[in-house]
Structure formats: structure tokens, C-alpha cells
């Protein structure tokens, strides 16, 4: 079973998305902010495969998570997705962007695409 770290500051959306993800068959770690995300991450003793963030300044958090879990991928969810958003935030791992409102099947397809595609090899300068 794949594990998703869900970070959503709206409690209603957090509960709803968490229920949906569990119905999809994922284990879900819930957090309403970065502090809770770190706490959930540290208390969990397995690999986290995807983090879903209600978009804010996500680049730093995703970078830190990727250091601890190199296989992680990210899904940024936002009310408005300006062009180049992920580039501006320096998202270091494979990622996707999803604009609210979205359909449940679009969410499922996006997650499946992120998790099922082979990991691209990144070249790191020495």
C-alpha cells in the first residue's frame, strides 16, 4: 500500500480528501500545516510515496521531504495555477499541478500517473 502525506489547511477539505484517498486504497498521513506534516512524517515508520499540498510556498518543504525520501513525488493543489508555478517554487522531484475545483477521477488519474510512471533519473552536479 502506498502512503500519501496530505497537507491541507482547510479542515473540511483535509477530511474530505483524506476519505477519498483512503477509498482509492492509499494510506494517508494528515496534516493541516508544515509542523503537523513533520510530526506525522517523523511518527510514521515507512516510506511516503507522495505528498499532496494545498499550494503555498511548497518548494522548501518538498525539498526537505525528498532528502529524507528520495522516491517521493509531489502533487500541488491550488485555486489558481499561474504558468511556471512549480518552477518558481523549485520543486525538486517529479510533480503535477491540479487546479481547484477538480473532479475525483482527475485526482485519481493524476495520482496514478505520478506513482506509476518510472522515476526519472536526476543528474545532480557534484
C-alpha positions in Angstrom: 0.0 0.0 0.0 1.4 3.4 -0.9 1.4 6.2 1.6 0.4 9.8 0.9 1.2 12.8 3.1 -1.7 15.2 2.7 -1.2 18.8 3.8 -4.3 20.9 3.7 -5.0 23.9 5.9 -8.8 23.8 5.5 -10.1 21.1 7.9 -13.2 20.3 5.8 -11.0 19.7 2.7 -8.5 17.8 4.7 -11.2 15.3 5.9 -12.8 15.0 2.5 -9.6 14.5 0.6 -8.3 12.0 3.2 -11.5 10.0 2.9 -11.3 10.0 -0.9 -7.6 8.9 -0.9 -8.4 6.1 1.5 -11.2 5.0 -0.7 -8.6 4.9 -3.5 -6.7 2.4 -1.4 -3.9 4.7 -0.1 -2.7 5.1 3.5 -3.0 8.8 4.4 -1.0 10.9 6.9 -2.9 14.0 7.6 -1.5 17.5 8.4 -3.0 20.9 8.4 0.3 22.7 8.3 4.1 22.2 7.9 4.6 21.5 11.6 2.0 18.8 11.7 3.4 17.4 8.4 6.9 17.0 10.0 5.3 15.4 13.1 3.3 12.9 11.0 6.4 12.2 8.9 8.5 11.5 12.0 5.9 9.3 13.7 5.4 7.2 10.6 7.8 4.3 10.1 7.5 3.6 6.4 8.1 5.1 3.1 6.0 8.1 1.9 5.4 7.9 -1.8 3.6 11.2 -2.5 2.9 14.4 -0.8 -0.2 16.4 -1.7 0.0 20.1 -0.7 -2.6 22.8 -0.9 -0.3 25.1 -2.6 1.5 27.7 -0.7 5.3 28.1 -0.7 5.9 24.4 -1.1 9.4 24.1 -2.7 11.3 24.2 0.6 9.1 21.5 2.3 9.2 19.2 -0.8 13.0 19.6 -1.0 13.4 18.6 2.7 11.0 15.6 2.3 12.9 14.5 -0.8 16.2 14.4 1.1 14.6 12.0 3.6 12.7 10.0 1.0 14.3 10.2 -2.5 11.4 8.4 -4.2 8.8 11.0 -3.1 6.7 12.8 -5.7 4.5 15.9 -5.2 1.0 17.0 -6.2 0.3 20.7 -5.7 -3.3 21.7 -5.5 -4.3 25.3 -5.9 -7.2 27.7 -6.6 -5.1 29.3 -9.3 -2.1 27.9 -11.1 -0.1 30.5 -12.8 2.3 29.3 -15.6 5.6 28.2 -14.2 4.4 27.8 -10.7 6.4 24.7 -9.9 9.5 26.2 -11.5 9.2 29.3 -9.4 9.0 27.2 -6.2 11.9 25.0 -7.3 10.0 21.7 -6.8 12.9 19.2 -7.0 11.0 16.0 -7.6 8.6 14.7 -10.1 5.3 16.6 -9.6 2.0 17.5 -11.0 -0.3 20.5 -10.6 -4.1 20.3 -10.1 -6.3 23.3 -10.1 -9.4 23.6 -7.8 -12.1 22.7 -8.3 -11.2 19.3 -9.8 -13.1 16.1 -10.5 -12.4 13.0 -8.4 -11.4 11.0 -11.4 -8.9 13.7 -12.4 -7.4 13.5 -8.9 -7.2 9.7 -9.2 -5.7 9.8 -12.7 -3.1 12.4 -11.6 -2.0 10.4 -8.6 -1.8 7.2 -10.6 0.3 9.0 -13.2 2.7 10.3 -10.6 3.1 7.0 -8.8 3.0 4.5 -11.7 5.4 6.2 -14.1 9.0 5.2 -13.8 11.1 7.6 -11.8 13.2 9.8 -14.0 16.9 9.9 -13.1 18.0 13.3 -12.0 21.5 14.5 -12.6 23.0 16.2 -9.6 26.0 18.5 -10.1 29.0 17.5 -8.0 
